[in-house]
Amino acid sequence: MTNTIAPRLITSTSVLAVAAGLTALGLSPAAAHVSATSTSTAAEGYAQVTFSVPNESDTASTNELELTLPQDTPFASVRVKPVEGWSAEVTEEQLPEPVRIGEGAISEAAATVTWTADEEHAIEPGQFQTFTISVGPLPAEGTTLVLPVTQSYTDGRSVAWDQPAAEGEAEPEHPAPSLTTTAAEADGHGHGTDDSAGETAAAEEASTRASAGTALGWAGLVAGLLGLLAGVVALVRTRRRG
């Protein structure tokens, strides 16, 4: 009797390993929301906030993204990281009343950031893009910054990622990206108007973590492929013996 159980087990294990590798690489199909990650959440400091924007359409491309910034806790500084093939426009608005930040106060602040793609760089079906801004100083500890994003497509459709998520409740259909500030750093690292040193350190840390995660993902993928190859070889040998 030909024994095909072992090859099947090996092949199944290989598939699971491949799936684990893809998940470690961030290719899970469940990650379909516009989301935000930050290099820091320390109050009074500066941070690079990166928005990951997947294209959820099967027929149209994403060609515009509009981010709305908080006006009750505005940022004194907003800078945009360039994205190839995309132009960025920061729009400032007058605040209802001056807001004290640190030792001073501001009467106007950035209200929106709009990215627009040229014809060759729109986010096509099955693709995603990231958009990064540098902001600060961050507001007091425990402040939840809701950062709504409107994603527009080449077919004229728009999706507003603007629904706040409530703790203990089911996630809304179109959750707004958000982050919550934490305690200020005791040494004051990254505080003040000159945020370049703090941003560089945070970016290096984020890059190191991302590299480590990517390495683990590739390791899982390679292990899965090797397991799959072993399963195929074992199956061929079993059939020859039978």
C-alpha positions in Angstrom: 0.0 0.0 0.0 1.3 3.4 -0.9 1.7 5.7 2.1 0.8 9.2 1.2 0.2 10.5 4.7 3.8 11.7 5.3 4.0 13.8 2.1 0.6 15.3 2.8 1.6 16.3 6.3 4.9 17.8 5.0 3.0 19.7 2.4 0.4 21.0 4.9 3.2 22.1 7.2 4.8 23.9 4.3 1.7 25.8 3.5 1.4 26.9 7.1 5.0 28.0 7.1 4.5 30.0 4.0 1.4 31.7 5.5 3.4 32.5 8.6 6.1 34.0 6.5 3.7 36.2 4.6 2.0 37.3 7.8 5.4 38.3 9.2 6.0 40.3 6.1 2.8 42.2 6.6 1.0 40.6 3.7 -2.0 39.4 5.6 -5.3 39.9 3.7 -7.0 41.1 6.9 -4.9 44.3 7.0 -7.1 46.3 4.8 -7.8 49.5 6.8 -6.0 52.8 6.5 -3.9 52.7 9.7 -1.3 54.9 11.4 1.9 54.1 13.3 4.1 56.5 15.2 7.8 56.6 16.1 6.8 58.2 19.4 3.8 59.1 21.5 5.5 61.0 24.2 3.7 64.2 25.2 5.6 67.4 24.4 7.8 65.6 21.9 7.9 65.1 18.1 7.0 62.1 16.1 6.9 60.7 12.6 3.4 59.4 11.9 3.1 57.0 9.0 -0.2 56.1 7.3 -0.4 52.8 5.5 -3.0 53.0 2.7 -4.1 49.8 0.9 -6.2 49.9 -2.2 -9.4 48.1 -1.5 -10.9 48.4 -5.1 -10.6 45.7 -7.7 -11.1 48.1 -10.6 -9.9 51.6 -9.6 -6.7 53.1 -8.3 -6.2 55.4 -5.3 -5.1 58.8 -6.6 -5.7 61.2 -3.6 -5.5 61.1 0.1 -6.7 63.9 2.5 -5.6 63.8 6.1 -7.5 66.0 8.6 -5.4 67.2 11.6 -6.8 68.0 15.1 -7.7 71.7 15.7 -8.5 71.4 19.4 -4.9 70.2 20.0 -3.1 71.5 17.0 0.5 70.9 16.0 2.8 73.8 15.9 5.0 72.0 13.3 3.9 69.8 10.4 6.3 68.5 7.8 5.6 66.1 5.0 8.0 63.4 3.7 8.1 63.3 -0.1 6.5 60.3 -1.9 7.6 59.7 -5.5 5.0 60.6 -8.0 2.8 62.3 -5.3 2.5 66.0 -4.6 1.6 67.2 -1.1 -0.2 70.3 0.1 -0.5 71.5 3.7 -3.4 73.8 4.3 -3.4 76.0 7.3 -6.5 77.6 9.0 -7.1 80.2 11.6 -7.9 78.6 15.0 -11.1 79.7 16.8 -8.9 81.0 19.6 -5.1 80.9 20.3 -3.8 77.7 21.7 -0.8 77.7 24.1 1.9 75.3 23.2 5.0 75.2 25.5 6.0 78.8 26.3 4.1 80.4 23.4 0.8 80.3 21.6 -0.3 79.8 18.0 -3.4 81.4 16.3 -3.3 79.3 13.1 -2.2 75.7 12.4 -2.1 73.0 9.7 -5.7 71.7 9.2 -5.3 69.3 6.3 -2.6 67.5 4.3 -3.6 66.4 0.8 -1.5 64.0 -1.3 -2.3 63.8 -5.0 -0.8 61.2 -7.4 0.3 61.6 -11.0 -1.1 59.2 -13.5 1.8 56.7 -13.2 2.0 56.5 -9.4 -1.6 56.0 -8.3 -2.1 53.0 -5.9 -3.3 50.2 -8.1 -5.6 47.3 -7.1 -3.6 44.9 -4.9 -1.1 47.5 -3.9 -0.5 49.9 -1.0 1.5 53.0 -0.2 2.7 54.8 2.9 2.6 58.5 3.7 4.6 60.0 6.5 4.4 63.3 8.4 6.5 64.8 11.1 4.5 66.6 13.8 4.8 68.1 17.2 4.9 69.0 19.9 2.4 66.3 20.9 -0.3 67.2 23.4 -0.7 66.2 27.0 -0.4 62.6 28.2 -3.6 60.6 27.6 -4.8 62.7 24.7 -6.3 60.6 21.8 -5.5 62.1 18.5 -8.1 61.1 15.9 -6.7 61.5 12.4 -9.4 61.0 9.8 -8.4 60.2 6.2 -10.4 60.4 3.0 -9.2 58.0 0.3 -10.3 58.9 -3.3 -10.3 56.6 -6.3 -9.9 57.2 -10.1 -13.5 56.1 -10.6 -14.7 59.1 -8.5 -15.5 57.1 -5.4 -14.3 58.2 -2.0 -14.0 56.4 1.3 -13.9 58.3 4.6 -11.9 56.6 7.3 -13.4 58.7 10.0 -15.3 56.5 12.5 -13.9 56.7 16.0 -13.3 53.3 17.7 -14.6 52.9 21.3 -12.9 50.6 23.7 -14.8 47.4 24.4 -17.0 47.8 21.3 -16.7 46.2 17.8 -14.5 47.9 15.4 -16.4 50.2 13.0 -16.5 49.6 9.3 -14.3 52.6 8.5 -12.2 53.3 11.6 -10.2 56.5 11.8 -6.5 56.2 12.4 -5.6 57.4 15.9 -2.9 57.4 18.5 -2.9 58.2 22.2 -0.1 60.2 23.8 1.9 58.9 26.7 4.0 60.5 29.5 6.6 63.0 28.5 10.2 61.8 28.4 12.1 62.8 31.5 15.2 63.9 29.7 13.2 66.1 27.3 14.6 64.3 24.2 12.9 65.5 21.1 11.3 68.5 22.8 11.3 72.1 21.6 11.2 73.5 18.1 14.3 71.7 16.8 13.0 68.1 16.4 15.7 66.8 14.0 17.7 64.9 16.6 14.6 63.3 18.1 13.2 62.4 14.7 16.4 60.8 13.5 16.8 58.6 16.6 13.1 57.5 16.4 13.4 56.8 12.7 16.6 54.7 13.2 14.8 52.7 15.9 11.7 52.2 13.7 14.0 51.2 10.8 15.8 48.6 12.9 12.5 47.1 14.1 11.2 47.0 10.6 14.4 45.3 9.3 14.2 42.7 12.0 10.5 42.0 11.2 11.3 41.7 7.5 14.2 39.3 8.2 11.9 37.1 10.3 9.3 37.2 7.6 11.7 36.1 4.9 13.0 33.4 7.2 9.5 32.0 7.6 8.9 32.2 3.9 12.2 30.4 3.0 11.4 27.7 5.6 8.0 27.2 4.1 9.4 26.9 0.6 12.0 24.4 1.8 9.3 22.4 3.5 7.2 22.4 0.4 10.1 21.2 -1.7 10.8 18.4 0.8 7.2 17.3 0.6 7.3 17.2 -3.2 10.5 15.1 -3.2 9.1 12.7 -0.6 5.9 12.3 -2.6 7.8 11.6 -5.8 9.9 8.9 -4.1 6.9 7.3 -2.5 5.1 7.1 -5.8 8.2 5.5 -7.5 8.4 2.9 -4.7 4.7 2.1 -5.1 
